Amino acid sequence: MNYNQPQQPVVKKSCYFCANKIDAIDYKDTLLLRKFMSSQAKIMPPKRTGNCSRHQRMVSRAVKRARAMALISYLIK
């Protein structure tokens, strides 16, 4: 690593739900929930998705409910 070169500035991602003024996240909307899941069916962290803490909690709760109702699988094979 060359310490003489300046590092790229960190760009903060904006929250998808705050930008689109979405108040509630429905666990039945699997297409929306899949945007916030990795290819291994894990919930992506807010640093990757840009979600604020409030909406990240709502996303994780909705994903867990959708998994319990068998709308989203726990594992992707």
Backbone as JSON, one array per atom type, in Angstrom:
{
  "sequence": "MNYNQPQQPVVKKSCYFCANKIDAIDYKDTLLLRKFMSSQAKIMPPKRTGNCSRHQRMVSRAVKRARAMALISYLIK",
  "N": [[0.84, -1.17, 0.0], [0.62, 2.13, -0.9], [1.39, 4.9, 0.86], [1.54, 7.53, 0.14], [-0.3, 8.27, -1.73], [-3.47, 9.86, -2.02], [-6.41, 8.74, -0.37], [-9.54, 7.49, -1.66], [-12.51, 9.42, -1.29], [-14.97, 8.6, 1.17], [-18.16, 7.72, 0.32], [-21.29, 8.24, 1.54], [-24.01, 6.11, 1.44], [-27.43, 6.62, 0.65], [-30.44, 6.01, 2.47], [-32.68, 3.68, 1.17], [-35.4, 3.51, 1.79], [-35.96, 5.89, 3.16], [-35.42, 7.72, 1.14], [-37.38, 7.12, -0.73], [-39.62, 7.57, 0.72], [-40.94, 5.5, 2.22], [-42.87, 4.09, 4.65], [-43.66, 1.7, 5.96], [-42.57, -1.69, 5.92], [-43.42, -4.48, 4.18], [-43.67, -7.89, 4.91], [-44.51, -9.64, 3.0], [-43.71, -8.72, 0.57], [-41.59, -9.96, -1.29], [-39.84, -9.48, -3.38], [-38.82, -6.94, -2.92], [-37.55, -7.41, -0.47], [-35.54, -9.19, -1.18], [-33.67, -7.56, -2.37], [-32.17, -6.67, -0.3], [-30.77, -8.77, 0.6], [-28.08, -11.14, 0.56], [-26.42, -13.26, -1.88], [-26.26, -15.66, -0.63], [-28.51, -15.79, 0.88], [-28.4, -14.23, 3.17], [-28.97, -11.51, 5.39], [-28.05, -8.37, 4.33], [-25.58, -6.1, 5.63], [-26.1, -2.75, 7.01], [-24.09, -1.04, 6.2], [-23.42, -1.88, 3.67], [-25.88, -1.73, 2.29], [-26.84, 0.8, 2.82], [-28.93, 1.51, 4.4], [-30.73, 3.27, 6.96], [-30.61, 3.0, 10.57], [-33.14, 2.57, 11.67], [-34.74, 1.67, 9.51], [-33.24, -0.54, 8.78], [-33.63, -2.28, 10.91], [-36.34, -2.75, 10.51], [-36.26, -4.05, 8.03], [-34.79, -6.39, 8.65], [-36.53, -7.57, 10.48], [-38.76, -8.02, 8.82], [-37.67, -9.78, 6.93], [-37.09, -11.99, 8.55], [-39.66, -12.69, 9.36], [-40.78, -13.34, 6.88], [-39.22, -15.55, 6.25], [-40.07, -17.33, 8.25], [-42.68, -17.7, 7.44], [-42.27, -19.11, 5.19], [-41.88, -17.77, 2.77], [-39.51, -16.8, 1.89], [-36.51, -18.53, 1.48], [-34.37, -20.09, 3.93], [-31.9, -20.94, 3.18], [-30.01, -20.8, 0.18], [-29.67, -22.91, -2.45]],
  "CA": [[0.0, 0.0, 0.0], [1.38, 3.35, -1.0], [0.79, 5.87, 1.77], [1.65, 8.87, -0.41], [-1.46, 8.57, -2.55], [-4.66, 10.15, -1.22], [-7.46, 7.73, -0.46], [-10.79, 7.97, -2.23], [-13.43, 9.83, -0.23], [-16.04, 7.66, 1.47], [-19.46, 8.27, -0.04], [-22.35, 7.63, 2.34], [-25.19, 5.75, 0.67], [-28.66, 7.09, 1.27], [-31.39, 4.96, 2.8], [-33.64, 3.46, 0.1], [-36.74, 3.74, 2.3], [-36.09, 7.32, 3.45], [-35.43, 8.44, -0.13], [-38.66, 6.87, -1.41], [-40.67, 7.87, 1.69], [-41.66, 4.28, 2.55], [-42.99, 4.04, 6.11], [-43.77, 0.33, 6.45], [-42.01, -2.72, 5.06], [-44.29, -5.64, 4.26], [-42.91, -9.13, 4.79], [-45.0, -10.37, 1.83], [-43.07, -8.16, -0.62], [-40.33, -10.7, -1.32], [-38.92, -8.88, -4.37], [-38.14, -5.85, -2.23], [-36.68, -7.95, 0.58], [-34.38, -9.83, -1.81], [-32.68, -6.53, -2.67], [-31.39, -6.44, 0.9], [-30.21, -10.06, 0.99], [-26.96, -11.56, -0.26], [-26.69, -14.44, -2.7], [-26.37, -16.8, 0.28], [-29.76, -15.56, 1.62], [-28.12, -13.54, 4.43], [-29.36, -10.11, 5.4], [-26.85, -7.56, 4.15], [-25.43, -5.07, 6.66], [-26.46, -1.41, 6.56], [-22.95, -0.39, 5.55], [-23.51, -2.25, 2.26], [-27.14, -1.32, 1.68], [-27.06, 2.22, 3.03], [-30.13, 1.73, 5.21], [-30.58, 3.85, 8.29], [-30.79, 1.96, 11.58], [-34.57, 2.31, 11.84], [-35.21, 0.84, 8.41], [-32.51, -1.81, 8.8], [-34.36, -3.13, 11.86], [-37.59, -3.14, 9.87], [-35.92, -5.02, 6.98], [-34.43, -7.66, 9.27], [-37.75, -8.15, 11.05], [-39.59, -8.49, 7.72], [-37.02, -10.97, 6.34], [-37.27, -13.1, 9.48], [-41.06, -13.1, 9.28], [-40.97, -14.0, 5.58], [-38.61, -16.88, 6.36], [-40.94, -18.14, 9.08], [-43.89, -18.01, 6.66], [-41.77, -19.86, 4.03], [-41.89, -16.97, 1.55], [-38.1, -16.72, 1.54], [-35.82, -19.68, 2.06], [-33.27, -19.83, 4.84], [-30.68, -21.24, 2.44], [-30.12, -20.87, -1.28], [-28.84, -24.04, -2.88]],
  "C": [[0.89, 1.23, 0.0], [0.7, 4.44, -0.16], [0.86, 7.3, 1.24], [0.44, 9.27, -1.24], [-2.67, 8.87, -1.66], [-5.71, 9.05, -1.43], [-8.71, 8.35, -1.07], [-11.73, 8.37, -1.1], [-14.55, 8.8, -0.07], [-17.37, 8.35, 1.17], [-20.53, 7.52, 0.73], [-23.54, 7.36, 1.45], [-26.42, 6.25, 1.4], [-29.6, 5.91, 1.48], [-32.45, 4.88, 1.7], [-35.05, 3.85, 0.57], [-36.98, 5.2, 2.66], [-36.2, 8.12, 2.15], [-36.76, 8.29, -0.85], [-39.87, 7.08, -0.5], [-41.57, 6.66, 1.96], [-41.67, 4.15, 4.06], [-42.97, 2.61, 6.64], [-43.19, -0.63, 5.42], [-42.84, -3.98, 5.26], [-43.48, -6.91, 4.05], [-43.34, -9.95, 3.57], [-44.38, -9.87, 0.53], [-41.66, -8.76, -0.75], [-39.34, -10.1, -2.32], [-38.15, -7.72, -3.74], [-37.15, -6.38, -1.19], [-35.44, -8.6, 0.0], [-33.29, -8.83, -2.19], [-31.73, -6.31, -1.49], [-30.82, -7.74, 1.46], [-29.07, -10.42, 0.04], [-27.34, -12.8, -1.08], [-26.77, -15.71, -1.85], [-27.59, -16.68, 1.2], [-29.5, -14.97, 3.0], [-28.58, -12.09, 4.29], [-28.1, -9.27, 5.32], [-26.78, -6.46, 5.21], [-25.77, -3.68, 6.12], [-25.31, -0.67, 5.9], [-22.96, -0.68, 4.05], [-24.75, -1.71, 1.58], [-27.4, 0.17, 1.79], [-28.29, 2.52, 3.85], [-29.8, 2.44, 6.51], [-30.92, 2.78, 9.31], [-32.26, 1.59, 11.76], [-35.08, 1.36, 10.75], [-34.47, -0.49, 8.33], [-33.18, -2.78, 9.77], [-35.66, -3.63, 11.24], [-37.34, -4.2, 8.78], [-35.61, -6.38, 7.61], [-35.64, -8.35, 9.88], [-38.63, -8.73, 9.95], [-38.99, -9.74, 7.07], [-37.23, -12.17, 7.25], [-38.7, -13.6, 9.48], [-41.34, -13.83, 7.97], [-40.34, -15.39, 5.58], [-39.49, -17.82, 7.16], [-42.2, -18.57, 8.34], [-43.55, -18.77, 5.37], [-41.94, -19.1, 2.72], [-40.49, -16.8, 1.0], [-37.4, -17.9, 2.2], [-34.7, -19.23, 3.0], [-31.94, -20.0, 4.13], [-30.98, -21.21, 0.95], [-29.16, -21.94, -1.74], [-28.38, -23.86, -4.29]]
}
